[in-house]
Amino acid sequence: IHGANLVNAMFLPPRAQLVEIFPYRFDHDLFKYGSTAGLRYKSYRLTSGLDFPEIAEYVDSFDCIRKKEECKVHYRSDDREMTITEEDFLSIWNILKQAKEELDPELTG
């Protein structure tokens, strides 16, 4: 799950898989560039959740996040309930299966 503990990715061996799961309507590509350190990166953003109350005033959630700090905090808050739908679960499952298939045999022993 997206959050501060992803800093532990620095201890992953080269060619390891990093799968980041983002909350509803929030993502970025910060850890994507870990691939230049030898990590294989995949991400997924949840498809449902509670919208920011003033979201209709913006073009989309990214516009809201970029322009209003309260919106950014809303979408990345650890305090809000996260809903994982069956669609999300199946998508995450497939990403994890793909990541496992791509693992270097040296890493899995």
ABEGO torsion letter per residue (X at the ends): XBEAAAAAAAABBBGBBBBBBBBBGBBBAAAAAAAAAGBBBBBBBBABEBBBAAAAABABAAAAAAABAAAAAAAABAABBBBBBAAAAAAAAAAAAAAAAABBAAAAX
